Amino acid sequence: MTISGFICTLNPEEWCFPYLEALRSYLDMFDEVIVVDGGSTDGSLNKIQALSSSIEIVTLDWPWNYGQREFARHYNFGFEQCTGDWAFKLDCDWLFHETDMAEFRTVLQGYNSNPSVAVVRQPKLTMLNRQKYHHKGKMTNGIHMRYWRDRLRCGVVRGKEGECDWTNIVQNFEERDGVYYGELLPEGLHARLPTTIYNYDCFFRTREKCRVWYERSARAYFKDTGHMTYGDPENSWVAWCDMMRARREATQSRVLKVNNHPKYIQDRLNSMTPDMWGWNNWEWKL
């Protein structure tokens, strides 16, 4: 059994993603690690190449003024590059814990000869700051390529086009104008992995970096949907702040000390400064 994983990048150094820390955890966890780069100019590709010669770098342009459907285009391209029995869509701000890696492979091995397992999902933790996290839910991010390689795509669920989500994993699909439309997988084709994704999101960004990033995200959503997310682009930063306050109030956050985070990111956590979101959320004075 071989396991592949890929991430999509565009100037991750400039945007303060813990991409090298993430890749270190992926190198320990996956047999094949692929970076789908959208045209980085911030020196990150040199750092990735220096990290390990076994990381494969492929390119697919990702414009700064992108549309939301760009995610599905890149995810499908990433899955196509994977040669393993399993392929995982990852991110440059996700990490795995070193204590989970043996169990990850053992559980996948148990599913490997079972064609009725099409995809796997994992629990995901969102790190609020260096001491707190909350459960974000489960993420379906792995495809059983051994049996389902040509049968699944990231795309839109038929009948739910109005939800404007291009990143569902769908079957029985058709392609229209570069977008796949298909049926959502029934629950019986899903399996659960007990291993956890640690999501650091905008952890290492300053206020200004966060503001610019979320304005860009709002424009991308509006470009493809005609609808606003986080409010209109110019006010998306305010809307993001309101969302984070609401999440803090609605969610029971739990304690996670720095020395209990994945080992790959502990040094970066210890070297943080108070102007970064993940230090202490600017004391919620957003």
N, C-alpha and C positions, 0 to 999 in steps of 0.2 A: 504494500500500500504506500502510495506517495501522496503528499499533501502540498498544494500550491496556495499561495496568498499573494494578493496584489493591492497596491495603493495608488491613488491618483494624486499628483502633486502639481502645483504651480507656485513657484517662489515660496516654498515653506520656510526657508530661513528668514526672509523678509517679514513673513507674517507670524513668526514666533511659534510655529508648531514644533512639538517635540518629536520631529520626524526621525532623527537619528536614534533617539531612545526607543521609539516604536520599532524601527527596523532591527535594532539589536534583539528585541524580544522576538520578532518574527524569524530572524535567522536561527534562533534556538528552537523555534516551534514548528517551522515549516521546512519541507524539503526543497521547495522552489519559492523564491521571493522575487516579485516583479514590481517595478515602478513604472507606471504610465504617466509620463511627464507631459504637461501641456505647453511647455516652452519656457522653462525657468531661466532667469538671467541673474539670479542672486548668488551664484556660487554653490548652490545646494547640490547640483549634480556632481561636482568635483568631490564634495564631502561624502556623498553616497558611494561613489566609486572607490574612494579611499577607505571607506568602512569595510567593504568586502567585494572581492572580485566576483563572487558568486551571485550578486544581485544583478538581475537583468533589467536594463533600462530600455523602454520603448517610448515612442513619442506619438502623441495625438493632440493637436492644437486645442487649447482651451482659452478662448478670448477673455480679456478682462471684463468686457461688457457682455457676459454670457446670458443665455436663457436657461430656464430651469431644466428643460429637457436635456441639457448638456450632460447631466449626471448619468442618465440612462445610456447615452452614447458612449461615454467613457467606461461605465461599468460593463457593458456588453463587450467592448473592445478588450477590457482587462480579462474577463472570463475567457475570451477566445485565445488569449496568450497562454493560459494555464494548461499544463500537460499532465497534472496529477489526477489521481482517482477522485480527489476532492479539490474544490477551488473555493477560496474564501475572499470575499470583498472586505477589505480592511480600510483603515484610514490613518492619516499621518498624525492623529492625536489619540489613537487607541493603543493600549498596551495590554499584554498578558502577564500574569504573575508567574514567576518561575516555579512556584509550587504546584501550579495547575497543569504543567506541560505533559507529564507522564499520563495523567488521567485523560487529557484531551485526546492523545493518540490511542489510548486503550479503548475509549468509548467509540471513537470513529472506526477503529478496527472491527468492533462488534457489529457496526452497521455496514461494513464495506461490501459484503456479499449479499446484501438485502436490497433488491431493486425497488421495493416498496417505500424505501426512504429516499425521497427526492432532494430534500433540503434539510438543513439543521439550523436551529436557532440557539442563541446564547443569551444569558442575562447580561445586562449592561448597567454599569454604575457611572453616574455623572459626578465627577469630583467638583464640589463647590469651592473648596479651598484646601490648603495643606492639611487641615484637620477634619474636614467634614465631607460627606458624600450623601447622595440619595439614589434610590433605585429608579432607573429610567424606564425599565421594562425589558422586554426580550427583543433581540435583533435577529431576523432571519438573514444570514449572510454567507451561508455555505451551501454549495450545490454538489450533489453526488454525480460528478462528471462521468464516472465509469458507466452509468446507465442513462443519464439524463442530459448529456452534453448538448445534443442538438434539439432537445425538446423543450428547453426553457429559455426565456429572455427576460431582461428587465424592461418593463413597459407599463402600459395603461390597462387597467381592468375594464373589459367591455361592460358598458352600462353604467360605469362610474367615471366617465370622462370629465364630468363636472368637478370631481375632486382634485383635478390637476396634479395628480401624482404619477410621475413617469418611472418610478423606481420599484414598483412591485415586481415580484418574480411571477411570471405568467406562463401558462402552457396553451397549446392549441392556438398559437399566435399567427397573426398576419402583419405585414409591414405596410404602413401607409405614410408617405412623406417622411421617411426616416424614423418613424416611431412604430414600436411594436404594440399591438393590441391583442389581448388574449384573455384567458380565464384564470381567475385566482386559484391557486392550488388548494385542494381540500385539506383539512387538518390532518387527515389520515396519512398524508404524504410527508408530514413534518416530523422531525425527531428533535429531541432536546439534548443539548450539551450542557453539562453542569459547570463548565469552565467559564469564567467571568471576563468580560471586556471592561477595562478601566478607561473611561473617556475623559480626556483633559480639556477638550474644546478650546476656549480662548484663555486658558489658564495663565499663560505667560505674556499676555498682551497688556499694553497700557490702555488708558481710556481712549486716546486718539485712535489707536489701532483698532480697538473694538468698534468705535463709532464708524470708521470708514468701512470696516468689514461688513457690518450689518446694514449699512446703507446700500452697499453693493448687492448683498443678498436680496434686499427688498426690490431693487431694480430688476434683478434676474427673474424673480417671481412675477413681477408685473409684466415684464416683456413677453412672457409666454402665456400668461393667463388673463391679463387685463384686470386682475384683482390685486388688492394690496395685501401684503403680509408685513407684520410689524408696523402697520400704518403706511402712509406714503413714504417714499424713499428718504425725503428730507427729514422726516420725523421718526424714522425707524429706530434710531438710537434711543429716543425717549420711550418708544414702545417696548424695545428690548429690556430696558431698565425696569419698566413696569412688570414685564413678564417674569424677570428674575426675582423681583420683590414678591410677586404672587406665588412663585414656586417655593420661595423660602418659607412663606407663611403657611402654605398648604401641605408641604411635604415634611415628613419627619426625617430630618437629617441625622446621620450617624457618624460616630467618631472613627477616624482612621489616621493614626499617627504616621509621621513621615517614614519611620523605619518599617512600617507594614505595607507601604506602597510597593509596587514591583521594583526590584533592585535596580533596574535599568534607569529609573528616573529619580532615584533618591538624591543623587548629587545635584541635579538641577533644581529640585525642590529646596534643598538646603542653601542654594545660592540665589534664591529669589530675592527681590526687593519690593518694598511696600507699594510701588507704583504699578505692580502687576495685579491683574484681577484675582488670581488665585492665592495671593498672599493673605488677604483677609477681606476680599470683596470690597475694598475701599471703605470698609466699615459700613457698607450699605448706604453710603452717601452718594447715590448714583446721580 
